[in-house]
Amino acid sequence: MFQLDTRIVEVENVGRLPYLKQLHSLVNFAAKKSNRSWPAVNSRSIAQGLKIDHKTVLRHLRKVEFKKKLHVWVPHQLTPKHMMHRIFICEALAKRNEVDPFLKCMVTGDKKWVTYYNIVRKRSWSKCGEAAQTVAKLGLTVRKVLLCIWWDWKGIIY
């Protein structure tokens, strides 16, 4: 028997105890680290490295409440070099604007497709045995309108 995350786990086969202790130390190491800093380790590679069954690894990881989660997509990660480059450009533009206020002369625009649905389904009373009123179903193409907007330093122009 050995302790696993304040729970007692019985070992059926004493000959496998060293491997389970290695797994126990690996799981404890992972439990001390947060899920974000622990690298994405394949449970099958852990099982092959310790020469134990894959399901044993999964069972022990579940006992210390680890779950396999999908990573979250982010647009991109900036390197420190790129961050410094962006800061340098912003400072240069701010200094230039103090000498020559070019930002007041700029007009910026953007466009966005906005979808809309004009189908209204209403309830109506009908006698028993009569069919309900029909309403056309939305087609495969969604109705949408292009919204364009332009603004300057004062606000929206058009």
Buried (B, 14 or more C-beta within 10 A) or exposed (E): EEEBEEEEBEEEEEEBEEBBEBBBEBBEEBBEEEEEEEEEEEBEEBBEBBEBEBEBBBEBBEEBEBEEEEEEEEEEEEEEEEEEEEEEEEEEEEEEEEEEEEEEEEEEEEEEEEEEEEEEEEEEEEEEEEEEEEEEEEEEEEEEEEEEEEBEEEEEEE
